[in-house]
């Protein structure tokens, strides 16, 4: 987006702010469901600032503005904000103020900071208001979203995007069974109702999938579960007879906008309502006026994150199919690159084509990150026609990609040497990233361990060389659901939620040299019980992803004997598993790619 366009939009937004007597206006990334990835018509922060990353909040002042985003997006944000008049506040860097600290320093006492109560959570609303109060600032809910007011009509909700039932042969459990588990948790907590606002939780609970949000197979909806019924608020235009019949087995279907009426009714009844303050909007909290709130994390995310045996079997099958597509792509890239004509974008398109040929393919799980040379250092780089560059038979190429299949979701990153010789710095950094990857893959840890305790294992080898990376080491992954799934993760920012058997996590340490190259090695792993340690309950990881790791970037002398054995054993499994599904040429390439390290 041109900087001039952003400046014009900000000027119009400031006019609306003056009408509401606001000194600043907060534009969060989130939507009414506190989603990480939002549909186009709710991408207000992107429209306001031109910044396209999935995380970050904009504050617009009457004479300036700022974007707060984490280390995954610092490079991208600097590029996209250039000339816009919006200043980057790189979260995580030294001496960078929080939004509240910045507002307290720059606004006069008595000033009002506006926000749409529909797009900010109860928890965050309370946190901001509490931190602004000592400076005499007021957080003012403005029911009219000012961004919507100034930008005019936008693409509407995808009214005809179908709701599709997910058969039990893929889900592994009926919706009725899931509701029984949820109601059991409600009885234990004394709740009369549970408000469900997050879209992947609703998709899981009712065994449905949709396409309302790009790359996320979810349906825009709300749900309220009581001991006697489940009410699903969804646009009826998305339901054909099959979907409606499926949902009516367990739910009463009401219009999407009817959630206001349902919540007000709970308030009038003075019902005890289970509310997750991290995922429930401030607006929903106000609509429940009169109810007895019970604030606690929703029980659904942990239930959803612990995959059942049917889901796990499907995920393994999906990874085998996905591995075949990756091998075919890697072989194609190697033999086609010398001919020229391949760019970041065309490589990403070709990889998607290989995946489309796989059984049960439903679409990509996120936009493919295909970053050549310096683009690889932009952690969540998104290639487009303006940024696309040709690939040459030299240097590093980072490809982070994944797909949704009816039986599972994948996410894999490989850093490739396209030709020539890597520099010593590249080999050293790559090998240290690999050491961190192996440290996670081989970790054994007691039940109850959180990801924060494991995160250090992935960074230790990099730290010894004075390097680090500005993202978490691993995120949860859904079962034909969102590629980013909580509540557990492997990160220094991890919550108190421990890793549990059935969780599927990414294992993706990395290193990024700005404007030069990026390195990341990512596999998905399943948390399993470690039967070799008894009688104590210990856990470990089983690696799910099947794709060769670039051996030409490895410095063998930096690896221990155990690390070399892990790499050779992993490659032997990749070859044994994928080999039978490949033609002779692709299998021959895979045999070379999976040869023992000593033969590289």
N, C-alpha and C positions, 0 to 999 in steps of 0.2 A: 504494500500500500504506500502511495506517495506521501511524503511527510506533509506536503501542503494540504492533502485531504484530511489528515489527522488534525492538523491545526484548525481547519475550518469546523470540523466536528466538535472539537473542544470548545470553540467559541460559542457554538450553539448550545452546548451543554451548560456552559457558564451562564448564559442568559436564563436558562431554566432554573439553575441554582439560585440566581438572584430573586426570581419570582417566589421561591420557597424559603428565602432568607437563609441560605446555606453558605457557609464559608468554605466547605469542602464536601466532596461527594465520593463515597466509596463504591467502586465497581469491582465486585469479586469475580473470580473465575466461575464460580458455581452457579447452579440453577436451582429451581424449587426443590429438587431432590438431592441436593448437595453432591452432584455428580462430578467426577474428575473430567470426563469428556462430555461435552454438551452438544445438543443439536444446534443447527445453524441459527435458528431463530432465537436462541438463548445465548449466543456467543457474543455477549455484550462487551466484555472486556477486550476481546479481539477487535471489535468494531471501533471501540473508543481509542485504542492505542496503536493498532497495527501489529501488536505482538501476538504470535500464533501459538505459543507454547501452551501446554495443558495445565500449567500451574503458575499462579501469579495474580496479584491484585493491584489494581490501579486506584490511586487517589487523585482526584482532580481538584485543584484549588482555583480560586478566582484569578490567580496570576501564575500558576504553574501546575505541575503534576508529577507524580512519581509512580514507578512500577517496582513492586517487591516480588522477586522470584528467586528460586534456589539455584544451586550450582549447576544443575543440569542444563540451565538455559542462559547462563550469563553471556556467553559468546553470541548466541542467537539474539538475545534481547538487545545487546549493544548495536548489532547490525540493524535490527528492525526498528529501533527507536530513533535512529539517527535523523536529526532534523525535525523531529516531531514536537519538541518542546517538553517531552516527558523524560524525566531523569530516572536512570536505573539505580535502584538500591539493591545491590547484590547480597541477598540473604546468605549468611554464613561467613562473609568476609569481616575482617576486623573493623570495629568501630562503626558498623553500619547500624543506624537506628531502626527500631521497629516502626511500624506505621503509627502506633500510638505515641511513641517518643517524638517522632517527626512532627506530628500534629501539635503536640504539647509545646514544642519549641517555636512553632511558626504561627500559631493562631492566637488571637487575643482571648482573654477570659470571657466567657459567655457565648462564644461562637458555637454554632451548630454544625455537626458533621452528619450529613444525610446518608441513608442507605435504604434500599428496598428490603423490607422485612421478609419478603418471600425467598430471597436468595442468600440469606445469611443464617447460620445455625444459631440455635438457642445458646449453645456453649460459647460460641465466638462473640455473639452479641453481648453477653454478660462480661466476657473478658475485656472487650474493647471499652464498654461503658465504665467499668471499674477503673481502668487505667487512664481514661480521659478525665474522670471526675476530679482528681487532685489539681489538675490544671484549669478547672472551671469550665471544661468543654462538655457539650451535650451531644450524645448520639441520638439523632432524630430519625425515627422511622418515617419514610415517605412512601405511602402505598402506591403512588403512581411511579412506575420505574422511569426515571428521567431519560435514560438512554433510549428506551422505546419511544418516549414522547418526541425526542428531537430527530430520530432517524426515520420515523414514519413507518409505513407498511413494510413488513419483512416476510420472507418465506414462511408460511404457516407450518404448523405441525403436520407431519406426513400422514394426513387423515386416512389414506388408503393403504398405508403400510400394514400388512396383515399381521395379526397375532397368530402364531403357529404353535399348536400343541407339540410338546416333546414327548414321544412315546416312552413308556416305562422301560422298554428294552435299552434305551440310552440313559434315562434318568436313574434307573435302578431303584426307585422308590416312588410310590404314588403321592399325589398331592394330599390325599386324605391322611396318609401316614405321617407326612411332614407336619400337617396341621395338628395332629394328635401330639406330636412331640412339642410343638410350640405351646399348645394349651397346657401341657403338663408343666412346662416351665412357668407359664402364667400362674397356674394354681400354686406352685411353690413360692412365688413372689407375692401372691395375693392381688393380682391385677385383674380388673374387670375387662380390660381391653388392651390390645397392643397396636400401636400405630406403626405401620411399615411404610417408609417413604423412599428408600433406596431402590433403584430400578432392578439391580441384579438380585436383590433379596426377593422382590416380587416375582421375577422370572423363575427363580429357583423354587419358591414356595408353591406356585401354581403350575409348575412344569409347562411353561410357555416360553417362547422366544419371539423376537421381533426385529425390526430394523429402524426404529425411531432415531437411534443415535449411530452415526457412522462408526463402523468397526466394533460396535458393542451390540450383541444380539438381544436387546432389551426392548421393553414396551413402556412408554410413558404412562404411569399409573400410580395410584395410592391404594393402600389396603388397610383395613381395620379388622383385626381378629378379636372375637369375643368367645366366651365358652360355647355359645350356641350357633354362631355363624361367622362367616368371613365375608366382608363386603369389599368388592374390588371396584374401584373408581377408574374407569377407562373409557376412552372415546369409542363408542359403539361402532363407528364407521370402520374400525379396524377388525371387526369380528365377522367372519363368515359363519355359516351354520355349524361347521365342524368345530371351530374355536369356541363358539357360544355353548354348544353341547358339552364340550370338554370342561369349560369353566363352571357351568351350572351344576356339575356334580359336587362341587365343594364351595362355591361362592355365589353370593348375590351380586349381580352386576348393576352398577349405577354409573351415571355420567361422571366424567373426570371432574368437572367443576363442582359436582355435588359433594366433594370432600368437605367443603365449608359447612354444609348443612349437617353432615354426619358428625363433625367435630363439635359443632355447637350443641347438638343433641346430647353428646357425651358430657359436655359441660353442664347442661341443665339437669342431667341425671346425677350430677356429682359423682360420676364414675371414677374409679381408680384407674388411671391410664398410664401404661408403661410407655415412657418416652425416652428415646436415645437422644441426648442433647447434642451430640456431634452430627447427627443426620436429620434432625427435625428442625425445620425453619422457625425463625422467630414468629412469623405469621401464623403458623400452625399452633404454636404455643399460645398466642393470643386468642385464637379461635376456640381453644379448649378452656376458656375462662369459666371458672366454677368447678371444673373437674379437680380431682385430687391427683396431682402428677406423681408418678413414681419414676424417678430419674435413674436409669441404669442402661448399660450397653444392651442393645437388642440381642436376643439369643440366636437370631438367625445367622449372622455372619460366621460364627464358629461352627454351627451345624453345617452350613454350606461348604465351609473350607475343609471339613473332614470328609473327603470323598468316600463313597461306598465302593464295594468291590466291583460292581458293574461299571461305575464311572471310571475307576482305576484301570480296569481291563480295556475300556474304550480309549482312555488316554494313551495307554501303551500302544494300542493298535494305530491310533492317529499319529503317534510319533514315528512309527515304522513307515507309514505312508509319507509323512513329511520328510523323513530322512531320505527316502528314495528321490523325492523332488529336489532336495538340496544337493544330493550327489549328481543328479543329472544336470542341475544348474552349474555346479562348480566345474564339471567336466566340460560343459558347453563353453563356459567363460574362458577356460584355459586354452581350448583349441581355437576359439573364435577371436580372441583378443588380438593376435598378431595381424589379422586381416583389417583391423580398424573399424571405425563406425559405431563402436559401443560407447554409450554414455552411462552416467549414473542412472538416469531415468529409464533408458531402454533396458539396462540390466535388471532393474527392479520389475519392469513389466514382464520380462522373460521369466524371471523367477516365479511370479504369480501364475504365468501360463503353465509352468510345470506342476504347480500345486493344483491348479484347476482340474488337471487330469486325474487326480486322486479321488477315490471313492469317498462320498459323504462331504465333499468340500462345500463350504457355505460362504466363504469370503475371507479376506485378510483380517487378522486380529488387531492390526494397527497399520498405519502407513509405513511402508518399508523405509528404513533408514539405510541409504546407500551412499556412504560418504567416502569420496576419494581424497587422498592426501590431507590437506588442511581441513576439508569438510568433515573428515572423520573425527576431528577434535571437537566438533559441535555435537554434544552428547545426544541430543534429540533432533539432529539435523533432518529437515524435510525438503527433499529435492523437488524443485518445480522448474518450469521452463526458463525462468530467469536465472536460476542458480546452477542448472545442469551443466556438467562439464564432461568432456570425453575421457575415457579411461585409456591409459597408456601402459605398455608392458614394462612398468617399473613402479616402485613405490607401494604403499599400503592402501588397501580398500577395505573399509569396515561395512559389513552387511548385517543389519539387525532386522529380522523379519519373523513373521508368524502367520498362522492361519487358524480359522475356525472350521472344525469338522463336526458333524452331528455327534460324534463320540468323543470329542476332545478339542482342546485349544493348545496351540504350540507357540513357542517364542524362542528363537535361537539366534545367537550372534557369532559370526566368524570374522576374524581379521585375516585378510589374505595378502600374500606377497604376489603382486602381479608380474614381477620379473625383476631382473637385475639382482644386486646383492643388498641385503638390508644393512643399515649402518650398525655400528656397535651399540649405539644408544637404543636403537629400535629393538635389537635382539635382547639386550639386557632388560629393557622395560617389558617386552612381550613375555620373556621367561619368568619374570617376577609376577606378572599377572597370572601366568599359568600356574605358578606355585601357589598363589592364593586360591585359584580355582580348585586345585587338587586338595588343598587344605580343607575347604568346605566339603568337597565331594567325599572325603574320607573321614570326616569328623565323627566322633562318637561322643554322645553327651547324655546326661541324665534327664529323665522325664521332668518336665517343668522348666526346662531351659528356654529362655527367650532368645530371639535373634540378635539382640544387642550383645550378648555374651559371645556369639560366634563371629560377629562382624570383624573383630580384630584379627581373627585367623586369616581372613582374606587379604588384609592390608599389611601384615607383618613384613613380608619380603619387600614390598614397595617402600615401607617406612625405613627399612634399613638403608635404602639408597636415597632417602630424602624425597620420596614421591608419595602421592596419594591420589584419590579420585573423589569428585564432589557429588556422588550419588550413593544410594544404598547398594548393598551387595545382593540383595534378593527380595523379590516381591511375590506374593501369592498369585496363583493363576487359577481361573475358574474352569469348570468342566463344560465346554461349549458355552462359556460366559465371558465376562470381562477379563482381559489379559492382565489387568491389575486388580488384585483381590486381597482384601484384608480378612481378619484384623491382624494376623501375624505377618512378620517380615524378618529379613536379616539385614539389620541396619543399626547404626549407632543411635538412630532416632526411634527404634522399635518401641512398641507399647509394652505393657506388662503381660500381654497375651503370649503364652508359651507356644512353641512348636508342638504339634500333635500328630500322631499317626494318621495318614490319609491326606495331610496337607501336601499340596504341590507348590513348590517354590522355584524361583529362578536362582541361579548361581552365576553371578556376572560381575566379577571384579574388572577393573579397567584402568587405563592410563591415557591421558590426553595432553599432547604438546600443541598449544595453540598455533594455528596457521601452518602446522607441519603434518601431524598425523594423529590418529586416534587408535587405541587398542582396546578391545573388549572381547572376552571369551565367555559365552553364555550357554549353559545347558539348563534344562528344567530337571528338578529332582523331586522325588517322593520321600516324605518322612515315613520311616518304617521302624518297627521294633528291632532292636539289636539282640537277637537270640543268643549270640555268642557270649553275652555278659549276663550272668545270673548269680544270685537270685534278684539283684537290683534291676529295676526297670531302666534300661538305657535305650536311646534312639540313635539312628544313623540315617543316611541318605542313600537312596537308590537312584542312579542317574537314568533319566527317561529319554533324553535327546540322543539321537543317533546321527552323527555327522562328524567326519574327520576334522581334526584340529591341525592347523598349519604348522608342520614340523620344520619348515625351512626358516622359520623365525625363532626357533628354539636354540638357546645356548646350552648344549648338553651338560657342560661342566657346572652349571648353576643348579642342576637338578640333583636331588638325592637319589639313592638307589630305589627307594620306595616310590618316589615321584615318577621315575622312569618306568617302573613296573606298572604303576597305575595307567600311564599314558599308553603303553604297549597293550595292556589288558583291555583298556577301553577300545582301542582301535581294532583289536581282534574281535571284540563283541560287535562292533559296528559292521565289520566285514561279514561275519557269520550271519548276522541278522538281515542285513540289507542285500547281500550278494545274490541270494536266490531270486530277488524281485527285479534285478537289473539285466539289461541285455549285455552281450559279451563285451562291447566296447566300454560301457560305463562300469562294468564289473572290473575290467582290466585297470581302468583308472583308479577305482577304489582300492584295488589290491596294492597299487603303488602308494596311494595316499595313506594307507593303513599299515604299511610295512613298519617293522620295529625301528625305533629311533636310531639304533646303531647302524641301520641300513639306509638312513635318510641321505 
